[in-house]
């Protein structure tokens, strides 16, 4: 139950973060927080996933689908 609650909190944080920091930064932070909440302790796995996932999402949305992801207010 703790993992589910932490994941929901991360999702809410992602929503606020996307507005302030931008979608791609928020995705990376969401991945880090969620992986830690679910017990992943490998720094290599966390860092690689947090870097590669936003890059892949950017490529798919901006380059293939031609959809701009929202930038944040602060960034």
Beta strands, then each sheet from edge to edge (+ up, - down):
end
